[in-house]
Amino acid sequence: MSTMNLALAYSPAFLGLRFLLEVCALVCFGLWGWRRVPGRLRYLAVIAIPVAVAFAWGDFATAGDAARSGETTFDTPGPLRLLLELAVFGGAWAALRHSGMRRAAHWFLAVLVLYHLAAYDRVLWLLQH
């Protein structure tokens, strides 16, 4: 068993939490589109914005990342992938705030910070690859 498989960030519980955070982030973008885009365009925005974020999220990855399949469409250096992840999660936080859901935004941010602190091993792995 490799050291990476023993790392906290790659445990099934943390991978499950990460998946939930990713889904929550996409929901936040959809919610923002629904609340902030006027008229009938909101129906398009509630679908298009999360789909666009999900494509960027899924296509730009670091090869060999055990928190994902390890495969990628566009091999992205680890530090750049970390910035992308922080941008997506930070954007979701901003979307919640901009949608008028400040309390939810605070809780989401708190969970994100705690998750990334606890998953320091993956953060370090991304910074080194």
Solvent accessible surface area in square Angstrom, and as a share of the most:
residue,aa,sasa,rsa
1,M,190,0.85
2,S,60,0.39
3,T,115,0.67
4,M,46,0.21
5,N,87,0.44
6,L,124,0.62
7,A,22,0.17
8,L,86,0.43
9,A,0,0.00
10,Y,19,0.07
11,S,30,0.19
12,P,118,0.74
13,A,78,0.60
14,F,32,0.14
15,L,58,0.29
16,G,32,0.31
17,L,63,0.31
18,R,5,0.02
19,F,126,0.53
20,L,106,0.53
21,L,7,0.03
22,E,35,0.16
23,V,60,0.34
24,C,60,0.36
25,A,0,0.00
26,L,52,0.26
27,V,95,0.54
28,C,8,0.05
29,F,28,0.12
30,G,5,0.05
31,L,48,0.24
32,W,75,0.26
33,G,0,0.00
34,W,94,0.33
35,R,118,0.43
36,R,124,0.45
37,V,27,0.16
38,P,101,0.63
39,G,54,0.52
40,R,211,0.77
41,L,114,0.57
42,R,72,0.26
43,Y,136,0.52
44,L,112,0.56
45,A,10,0.08
46,V,46,0.26
47,I,111,0.56
48,A,42,0.33
49,I,45,0.23
50,P,20,0.12
51,V,68,0.39
52,A,62,0.48
53,V,27,0.15
54,A,38,0.29
55,F,130,0.54
56,A,35,0.27
57,W,24,0.08
58,G,29,0.28
59,D,43,0.22
60,F,87,0.36
61,A,0,0.00
62,T,7,0.04
63,A,51,0.39
64,G,45,0.43
65,D,0,0.00
66,A,40,0.31
67,A,17,0.13
68,R,61,0.22
69,S,95,0.61
70,G,21,0.21
71,E,132,0.59
72,T,42,0.24
73,T,90,0.53
74,F,105,0.44
75,D,103,0.53
76,T,8,0.05
77,P,80,0.50
78,G,0,0.00
79,P,56,0.35
80,L,99,0.49
81,R,0,0.00
82,L,17,0.08
83,L,113,0.56
84,L,43,0.22
85,E,0,0.00
86,L,83,0.41
87,A,64,0.50
88,V,14,0.08
89,F,3,0.01
90,G,32,0.31
91,G,23,0.22
92,A,0,0.00
93,W,71,0.25
94,A,46,0.36
95,A,7,0.06
96,L,12,0.06
97,R,73,0.27
98,H,96,0.43
99,S,9,0.06
100,G,59,0.56
101,M,61,0.27
102,R,128,0.47
103,R,192,0.70
104,A,39,0.30
105,A,0,0.00
106,H,100,0.45
107,W,172,0.60
108,F,18,0.07
109,L,69,0.34
110,A,43,0.34
111,V,58,0.33
112,L,10,0.05
113,V,74,0.42
114,L,120,0.60
115,Y,7,0.03
116,H,31,0.14
117,L,121,0.60
118,A,34,0.27
119,A,2,0.02
120,Y,131,0.50
121,D,27,0.14
122,R,5,0.02
123,V,32,0.18
124,L,87,0.43
125,W,34,0.12
126,L,0,0.00
127,L,91,0.45
128,Q,138,0.61
129,H,99,0.44
